Amino acid sequence: MDINPRTRLTAAACILVAVVVIYFFVDPASTALAPRCHFKALTGLDCPGCGFQRALHAALHGNFATAWACNPALFFFIPVAGLYAFTELMPRRAGRLRRVLISPAAIIALALAFVAWWVLRNFTPSDC
């Protein structure tokens, strides 16, 4: 079943707006509703996503220094996720970009960056 690209784009935009509104109005640091990191609870170490919710909340309020202190990966993840989302939502328009993003080299590079961030972030103190 092939879904109309306009329908996909509309659904993705609605989901994105909902997430942005929720994280704008709800501070994950002050609510029990925000999911907690099971990896950190078990090991005491930060996972690559630890602080991401607080960073997103801070960035949406224009406090980029706090966002960076909570999880600098936010500033790299959002553009990369946007590229992947664009190529999936508009495959005919982004054919060449999609081929690059799903190439083994790109996937390996992202995986290595992910693992490097996971290791390195536990050697630097977090201010968030």
N, C-alpha and C positions, 0 to 999 in steps of 0.2 A: 504494500500500500504506500503510494507516494503522496506525501502531504505537500500541499501548496507552499512554496517558499514564503509567501506573504503570511500565511497562517503560522508557520514556524517562527518567523520574525516577530509577529504579534505576541505569540505565546512567550517567547524568550524575553521580549521587552516587558511584558506584564510581570513575569517572575523577577526580573532584575529590579523593576520599580518596587515591587513588594519587599524584596530583600533590603534595598536601600532605605525605604521608609522605616522598616522594622529596626535596622541598625542605627538610623538617625535618632529615633525616639527612645529606644531602649538601650541603656548602658549595660553591656554584658558584665561589667565589673560589679554592678550593684543589683543584679537580679539572679535568682536561683533558676530561672528558666533557660539561661544560656548554657549550652552543653559544656561540660568540663573535660579536660584532657585525661583520658584513662592512662595513657603512657606516662604522663607526669605523675599521676597518682600512684602508679605502680613502681616507678623507678626514681622519681625525684628529678629526672632530666627533662629538658624541654624537647618537644618534638618540633618538626619544621613549622607546624601551624600554631604552636603556642603563642598566644598574644594576638593572633590574627583578628579575632572579633573585637578586641579592645582597640587595635590599630585601625580597623575599618571605622569604628565609631568615632575615634579621634579625627581621622582624615575627613569624614563627612562633616565634621564641625570645623574644619579648617585648621586643626591643630596638627600640622604635619610633623613637628618635632616629636610630639608624644607618639604619633603613629609610628614614626621611624624607631623610637625607643622600644615600643611594644613588639614590633615585628617588621623589620625593613623589607622582608620578602614581599610584603603587600605591594610595594612599588614596582616589583618585577612581575609578580603573579598576575595582577590585574591586566596589564597590557598583553601578556602572553595568553592569558585566558580569553581575552577579547579577540585576539587573532585566531585562536582555535575556534571560538564560537562563530566568528564571521565566516570562516572557511566551511564550517559544518552547516550553517544556516543558508549560505549562498554558494553552494558548491560549483555552480556553473560560472559564476563571476570570479571565483578565487581558485581556479583549477591549479595554476602553477604554484601559488602560495601553499595550497593544501598539500600538494605533492612534496614540497620542501618540509612542511611542518610534520608530516607523517613519515618522513624518511627515517631509516634506521639511525643515521647520524644525528638528526635532530632529537629523536627520542633518547638516544644514548646521552647526548649532551645535557638534556633536561634531567635525566635520571642522575647523572653525575653531579650536576649542580644541586639537585635535591639532597643527595646524600652528603655532599660537602657542607651544605648549609646546616643539615641536621647535626653533623659532628662539630663544626666550628661554632655554632651558636651556644654550645654548652661550655665553651672555653671563655666566653665573654659575658660579663655581668649584664643583666637586663635591668633597665630603669623603669620598667612598667609593672 
